[in-house]
Amino acid sequence: MKTRIGILIVLTLLIFQVTGYTQDKLYKDGAVWTVGFIKVGANMGRDYLNSLQSSWKAVHEEAVRQGLIVSYKILHGSAANPDDWDIMLLTEYKDLASMDGQDDKWDAIEKKVMGSEDNMKKLNETRVNMRTIYGTKLLREVIFK
């Protein structure tokens, strides 16, 4: 009798555990964001932001028009410590699938906005002296139900 009660208790616990796993998530997956972290050199903030306006912003505006991305943002603030970033570059994609196979389209946009390879190379060389790239992250937005 004790064995049957023990088995019944174990089965009941397993049922509750299985139903707990099959419940719906309390959130759904939202947009996907690429987030870049930049540390701008001393007294270079204005110059760096101006260079972003003439290139990065223009490229992303065209990407929005062509439907490659949903939106973009540039956030600027004070670093929390000397080793912290102070500019965040965000690009919003509808989902992960919309990021795949778009390299040729991005290259065409950059060429349209920036012009020749020499122009892109000069801009990159200029920016090397203005900033340090701390890294990039790929994040998914969480939307609670």
N, C-alpha and C positions, 0 to 999 in steps of 0.2 A: 504494500500500500504506500509506504513512504517513497518507494522508487517511482511509482506512478505520479505521485504528487510532485516529486523532484523533476521528472520529465515534463510534466505539465507546466511547471514554473519556468523551466528552461525554454520550452516552446513558446510560451506567452511572451517572455522577454525577447526572444528572437523575432517574433511577429512585430512587437513594438519597435524594435531596432530597424527592421526592414522597412516598415511604414515610415519611419523617420527619414530614411535615405530617399524614399520615393517622393517626398513632399516637394512642391515647387520651390525654386529659389525665391528669395524675397527681393531679388533685383533682376534686372535684365542688362545685357551688354549694350552699351551705347557706342558712341563714336570712338574712333581710334585717333590718338594724338601722338605726333612726334614732338619732342621737347628738347631743345638745345640749350645748353648752359654756357654762357660766355662771360669771361672776366675781361673788362676793358682796361687798358693801361691808364696810368695817371694822366689826367687832363686830356684824354682822348675820347671821352664819352660823346661829346657833341659831333666830332668828326666821324666816329663810328656809326652813330645813328643816322647822320646825313648819308653815309655810304649805303646803309641799309635801305633808306628811302629810295635812292636812285636805282637800286638793283634788286635786293631781296623782296621788297614790297612790290615792285613792279612785276617781278616774276610771279609772285603769289597772286596778285590781282588777275593776271592773265590765266593762271591755273584755276582760279575760281570761275572766270568767264567760260573756260573750256570744260568745266565740270570735273576736273581732276581732284579738287579738294573742296571741302565745305566752307572753311574759313581759315584765318590765320590771325595771330596776335603777336605783338612784341611787348614784353613787360620789362620795365626798367626800375631798379630800386637800389638801395644801399646794400652793400655786402655786409653780412653779419660779422665777418672777421676777415683778416687779410687774405685768407685762402679761399674765400667764398666767391661765387659768381655774382654778377650784378645785372645781367641782361638774360632774359629767357625768350627764346624764339619758339612759338607754338604753331603747328600746322595740324588742322583737323581734317580727317578723312572719314567718309561715311562708315567704312568698315575695313577690315584687313584685306578683303578681296579687292577693294578698289585701289589698293596700293600696288598690286602686282602688275607687271608687264607695262608699266608706264614710263620707263626710262627714255624711250625715243621721244615721247611727247614732251617730257621735261626738258630734254636736250633742245628740242625745237623751240620751246618757249624761251629758254635761256639765250639761244642764238638770236631770236627775234628781238628780245628786250636789250640784250647786252651788245649785240653786234658780233664782231669778229672774235676769234679765239684770243687774239692779242689783247683786246679790251678786257676779257675775262681774266687773263693771266695777270695783267697789270693791277686789276682790282684786288685779286687774291694776294699779290705781293704786297700791296699797300696795307691790306687788312692784317697780314702776318705781324706787322709792326704795331698794330693798334690793339690787338686782343689775343687772348688765350682761350681756346675751346676746351671746356672742362668735360664735355661729353654730351651724348644724346641718349634719350630714353624713348621707348615706345610704350605708351600707356593706353589702356582702355577705360573709357568712362563707365562708371557704375550708375545705373538709374534704378532707384528703389521703386518698387511697385506700390 
